[in-house]
């Protein structure tokens, strides 16, 4: 049964107080699917709402700031993009969870969703609308929410696979005041390019790749333009992925599932990417349980999962969640993809990170993770790449792992790292 939409209202006529109750959890769609007209109204009307919680995902707009914590409480599955300042100000509560489990957390009711704010792309000739730029947790939350408010945005692409949940009731539809958020490709420098060169040498022709968003993932995608017949199965499709597709490197012709189709959970790009995505049968947006689900990923041959990290210790434990005791990043799909790639026929999991930070004053390869935050366990780590080379950690003893990781650390930090193995206290003096 198609979802019936009420007649759209103008943004100025929207009174969120007529729908929301004090103490409600309001779930917002993320990234380019953020319904900007609705989230801006939430901020503008926050004082009259009696105190509500706002669940955010990867956020790249300037809608929310620590100043809005006067009447809003913020939650997320990580600190990503524009939610990092919220975390730094102590305004963000993080719920650590694998991305593949987000949908079920809301659908099962374990995570409450009182109200959901969505962005919709209108259908053609009276056809059904689409979730447009994201088929994520917000759609799962909407299926159980007391209130669903949608922003109808004619500039959002109608995408295959992103159908509204069957039987969904939408309580109000508001006309969009602005185009969907444009998220350009990140700028990357020589360090990212050197890492990308190492990664490109690891990825074979006809592999199916997964990457994230940011300077390093974008550099990796740019470095694959010389490849042929690649496939894409990912959680997030960005501008550099479109570059790779248009270069001819991606055909999806040899994917063992979803042959001929790029699969993603959300789309993050500029109007150029939006135009390409609109009604394009070569793209399908799937729910997180499919894009990140272990049973699905197990069926992808030559699956190369390429994910970045904040730091890694000498045993191979990866931290992608916090720095200096503050949330930064999240669990996301790191474990979902790492485990699947290790088990894929011909696949590999690749962790990428610069060898150091803060202009060389801090090594990202460390003796132990200072905060104790382990995102990917050492038993799940496979290949680690910095600008100085590749460390293959599969089937290695702890001692051999340490030697291989030290070999790809920044040269200035190799001796302190080696010394820290024998004398742990020496590391504190070296920092």
C-alpha positions in Angstrom: 0.0 0.0 0.0 1.4 3.4 -1.0 2.0 5.9 1.7 -0.5 8.7 1.6 0.8 12.2 2.0 -1.2 15.0 3.6 -1.4 18.3 1.7 1.9 20.2 2.1 1.9 23.3 4.3 4.2 26.3 4.1 7.2 26.4 6.6 5.9 29.4 8.4 2.7 27.5 9.3 4.6 24.7 11.1 4.1 24.7 14.8 6.3 21.8 16.2 4.7 22.3 19.6 1.5 20.9 18.1 3.3 17.6 17.5 6.0 17.3 20.1 5.8 16.7 23.8 8.4 17.5 26.5 10.8 14.7 26.9 10.4 13.4 23.3 13.2 11.9 21.4 13.3 13.5 17.9 15.1 11.4 15.3 16.6 13.3 12.4 17.7 11.9 9.0 21.4 12.4 8.5 24.0 13.8 6.0 22.5 15.0 2.7 19.1 13.6 3.8 18.8 16.1 6.7 15.5 17.9 6.3 17.0 21.4 6.7 13.6 23.2 6.8 12.5 21.0 9.7 15.7 20.9 11.7 16.1 24.6 11.4 12.5 25.0 12.7 13.4 22.6 15.6 16.2 24.9 16.6 14.2 28.1 16.2 11.2 26.8 18.2 13.3 24.8 20.8 12.5 27.1 23.8 8.7 26.4 23.4 9.0 22.6 23.2 9.7 21.9 26.9 12.9 20.0 26.4 13.4 17.3 23.8 16.3 15.0 22.8 17.6 15.1 19.3 19.1 12.0 17.7 21.6 12.9 15.0 23.7 10.8 12.7 26.6 12.0 10.5 25.9 15.7 10.3 27.4 18.1 7.9 25.2 21.2 8.2 25.6 24.1 10.6 22.1 23.6 12.0 23.0 22.5 15.5 25.5 24.1 17.9 26.4 23.8 21.6 24.4 27.0 22.2 21.3 25.0 21.4 21.9 22.7 24.3 20.0 25.3 26.4 16.8 23.5 25.4 17.9 20.5 23.3 19.7 17.3 24.4 21.8 15.7 21.7 22.4 12.0 21.1 24.2 10.1 18.3 25.9 6.8 17.4 29.1 8.8 17.1 30.7 12.2 16.8 31.0 12.8 13.1 31.2 16.0 11.1 29.3 18.9 12.7 28.5 16.9 15.8 32.2 17.0 16.9 31.8 20.5 18.4 28.8 19.2 20.3 30.9 16.4 21.7 33.8 18.7 22.6 31.4 21.0 24.5 30.1 18.0 26.4 26.7 18.3 24.8 26.6 14.9 22.9 25.6 11.6 24.4 27.0 8.7 22.3 25.3 5.3 21.9 28.1 3.0 20.7 26.5 0.5 18.3 27.4 -1.3 15.1 25.8 0.5 12.1 24.2 -2.8 11.0 22.2 -2.8 14.2 20.8 0.7 14.1 17.6 -0.1 12.1 16.7 -3.0 14.4 17.4 -0.9 17.5 14.6 1.5 16.4 12.3 -1.1 14.8 12.3 -3.3 17.8 11.6 -0.4 20.1 14.8 -0.8 22.2 15.6 2.7 21.1 12.6 5.0 21.5 11.6 7.3 18.6 8.8 9.6 19.5 9.1 11.8 16.5 11.0 11.5 13.2 11.9 14.3 10.7 12.4 13.1 7.1 13.3 14.6 3.8 11.3 13.2 0.8 11.8 13.4 -2.9 8.4 13.6 -4.7 7.4 10.9 -7.2 6.6 11.6 -10.8 3.0 11.8 -12.2 1.5 11.0 -8.8 3.9 8.1 -8.1 5.2 7.3 -4.6 7.8 9.6 -3.0 11.3 8.4 -2.2 13.5 8.9 0.8 15.9 10.4 -1.6 19.3 10.8 -0.2 19.2 8.3 2.7 17.6 5.0 3.4 18.9 4.9 6.9 17.9 4.5 10.6 15.4 7.4 10.3 13.1 5.3 8.1 13.3 2.5 10.5 12.5 4.8 13.4 9.6 6.3 11.5 7.8 3.0 11.3 7.3 3.0 15.1 7.2 6.7 15.9 4.2 8.5 17.3 4.8 11.4 14.9 6.4 11.6 11.5 6.9 15.0 9.8 8.3 15.1 6.3 9.9 17.9 4.2 9.0 17.5 0.5 12.0 18.7 -1.5 11.6 18.8 -5.3 15.4 19.2 -5.6 16.1 15.9 -3.8 16.8 13.0 -6.1 14.2 10.2 -6.3 16.3 7.1 -5.8 15.7 3.4 -6.4 15.4 1.2 -3.3 14.6 4.1 -1.0 10.9 3.5 -0.6 9.0 4.6 2.5 8.2 1.8 5.0 4.9 0.1 4.0 2.0 1.5 5.9 3.9 4.5 7.2 1.7 7.3 8.5 3.0 10.8 7.9 1.3 13.4 10.1 2.5 16.6 8.3 4.3 17.6 5.1 6.2 20.9 4.8 7.4 22.5 1.6 11.2 22.7 1.6 12.7 26.1 1.8 16.1 25.1 0.5 17.9 22.6 -1.7 19.3 19.5 0.0 22.6 20.0 1.7 25.5 20.0 -0.7 28.5 18.1 0.6 31.6 18.6 -1.6 34.5 16.3 -1.8 37.2 16.8 0.9 40.5 18.3 0.0 43.5 16.0 0.5 47.2 16.5 0.5 50.4 14.6 -0.2 50.1 12.3 2.9 46.7 11.1 1.8 47.9 10.7 -1.8 50.8 8.5 -0.6 48.5 6.4 1.4 46.2 6.1 -1.6 49.1 4.9 -3.7 49.8 2.0 -1.3 46.1 1.1 -1.2 45.7 1.1 -5.0 48.5 -1.5 -5.2 46.5 -3.8 -2.9 43.1 -3.6 -4.6 42.8 -5.9 -7.6 40.8 -5.4 -10.7 37.1 -6.5 -10.3 37.2 -5.9 -6.6 34.1 -4.5 -4.8 35.1 -1.6 -2.6 33.8 0.2 0.4 35.0 3.5 1.8 33.8 6.2 4.1 33.9 10.0 3.8 36.6 12.5 4.3 40.0 13.5 2.9 41.6 10.0 3.2 38.7 8.0 1.8 38.4 10.5 -1.0 42.1 10.2 -1.8 41.8 6.4 -1.9 39.0 6.6 -4.4 40.9 9.0 -6.5 43.8 6.6 -6.5 41.7 3.8 -8.0 40.9 5.6 -11.2 43.4 3.4 -13.1 41.5 0.2 -12.1 38.9 -1.5 -14.2 35.6 -3.3 -13.5 35.4 -2.3 -9.9 32.2 -2.6 -7.9 30.8 -0.4 -5.1 29.0 -1.7 -2.0 29.2 0.9 0.7 27.4 2.8 3.5 28.1 6.2 2.1 28.4 7.3 -1.5 30.2 10.6 -2.0 31.4 12.9 -4.8 34.7 11.1 -5.4 32.8 7.8 -5.9 31.0 9.5 -8.8 34.4 10.6 -10.2 35.4 6.9 -10.1 32.2 5.8 -11.8 32.5 8.4 -14.5 36.1 7.5 -15.1 35.0 4.1 -16.2 36.8 2.3 -13.3 33.5 1.2 -11.8 31.2 -1.0 -13.8 29.8 -3.3 -11.1 29.9 -5.9 -13.9 31.7 -8.6 -11.8 30.0 -8.1 -8.4 28.9 -11.5 -7.0 25.6 -9.9 -5.8 23.8 -6.8 -7.1 25.6 -7.2 -10.4 25.6 -3.9 -12.4 24.4 -1.8 -9.5 26.2 0.5 -7.0 24.7 -0.1 -3.6 24.8 2.4 -0.7 22.9 3.5 2.4 23.2 7.2 2.0 24.3 9.7 -0.6 26.6 12.7 0.4 27.5 15.0 -2.4 26.8 18.1 -4.5 23.9 18.8 -6.9 26.1 17.0 -9.5 25.9 13.7 -7.6 22.2 14.4 -6.9 21.5 14.7 -10.6 23.3 11.5 -11.3 21.4 9.6 -8.6 18.0 10.8 -9.7 16.0 7.8 -11.0 19.3 6.1 -11.9 18.7 2.3 -12.1 22.5 1.8 -11.7 22.2 3.1 -8.1 20.2 1.5 -5.3 19.9 2.8 -1.7 19.4 -0.1 0.7 18.8 -0.2 4.4 21.7 -0.6 6.8 20.9 -4.2 7.6 21.6 -4.9 3.9 24.5 -2.5 3.2 26.3 -3.5 6.5 24.7 -6.9 7.3 27.1 -9.8 7.8 25.0 -12.3 5.9 24.8 -10.0 2.9 28.5 -9.0 3.0 29.4 -12.7 3.2 28.2 -13.1 -0.4 30.5 -10.5 -1.9 33.6 -11.9 -3.4 36.8 -9.8 -3.6 35.3 -7.3 -1.1 37.8 -4.7 0.0 36.7 -2.6 3.0 38.9 0.5 3.4 38.3 2.4 6.6 40.2 5.1 8.5 41.2 5.1 12.1 42.3 7.7 14.7 45.1 5.5 16.1 46.2 1.9 16.4 48.3 0.2 19.1 51.2 -2.1 18.5 49.0 -5.2 19.0 46.7 -4.1 16.2 43.8 -2.7 18.2 42.1 0.1 16.3 40.5 3.2 17.9 38.1 5.0 15.6 35.9 6.6 18.3 37.7 9.0 20.7 40.7 11.2 21.1 41.9 12.7 24.4 38.9 11.2 26.2 36.4 13.0 23.9 34.1 11.3 21.3 35.5 11.7 17.8 34.2 9.3 15.1 32.2 6.2 16.0 31.8 2.5 15.7 29.8 2.9 12.5 30.5 0.2 10.0 34.1 -0.4 11.0 33.5 -3.9 12.5 30.7 -4.8 10.1 33.0 -4.3 7.1 36.3 -5.4 8.6 35.0 -8.8 9.5 33.2 -9.3 6.3 36.2 -8.4 4.1 38.5 -10.8 6.0 36.1 -13.6 5.3 35.3 -12.6 1.7 36.7 -14.9 -1.0 39.7 -12.8 -2.3 38.8 -9.9 -0.1 40.8 -7.8 2.5 40.1 -5.4 5.2 42.3 -2.3 5.0 42.7 0.3 7.9 44.3 3.6 6.7 45.7 6.4 8.8 48.4 9.0 8.7 51.5 7.9 10.7 51.4 11.0 12.9 49.3 14.0 13.8 49.7 17.6 15.2 52.5 18.3 12.7 54.5 15.3 13.8 54.2 15.9 17.5 52.0 12.9 18.1 52.2 9.4 16.7 49.0 7.7 15.6 50.7 4.3 16.1 51.0 3.9 19.8 52.1 1.3 22.3 48.7 1.1 23.9 45.4 3.0 23.3 45.5 5.7 25.9 41.7 5.9 26.4 41.2 2.2 26.2 38.7 2.6 23.3 38.9 -0.4 21.0 36.7 -0.1 17.9 38.2 -3.0 15.9 39.8 -5.8 17.9 43.3 -7.0 17.0 41.8 -10.4 15.9 39.8 -8.6 13.2 42.5 -6.3 11.9 44.1 -7.3 8.5 46.1 -4.7 6.6 47.2 -1.4 8.0 48.4 1.4 5.7 50.2 4.7 6.4 52.1 6.9 4.1 55.2 4.8 4.9 53.9 1.5 3.8 51.7 -1.6 4.5 51.7 -3.8 7.5 50.0 -7.2 7.0 49.0 -8.4 10.4 47.2 -11.5 9.5 48.5 -14.6 11.3 51.2 -12.7 13.0 52.4 -13.0 16.6 52.1 -10.0 18.8 55.8 -9.4 18.6 55.8 -9.6 14.8 52.7 -7.3 14.6 54.6 -4.7 16.7 57.7 -4.9 14.4 55.5 -4.5 11.3 53.6 -1.5 12.7 56.7 0.2 13.8 58.1 -0.1 10.3 55.3 2.0 8.9 55.3 4.5 11.7 56.7 8.0 11.2 60.6 7.6 11.2 60.8 10.1 14.1 58.6 7.8 16.2 60.1 4.4 15.4 62.8 4.4 18.0 60.5 5.6 20.8 57.9 3.0 19.9 60.6 0.2 19.9 61.8 1.4 23.3 58.3 1.5 24.6 57.9 -2.2 24.0 60.7 -2.9 26.5 60.1 0.1 28.8 56.5 1.2 28.7 57.1 4.2 30.9 59.5 5.6 28.3 56.5 6.5 26.0 55.2 9.1 28.4 58.6 10.8 28.3 58.7 10.7 24.5 55.3 12.4 24.1 
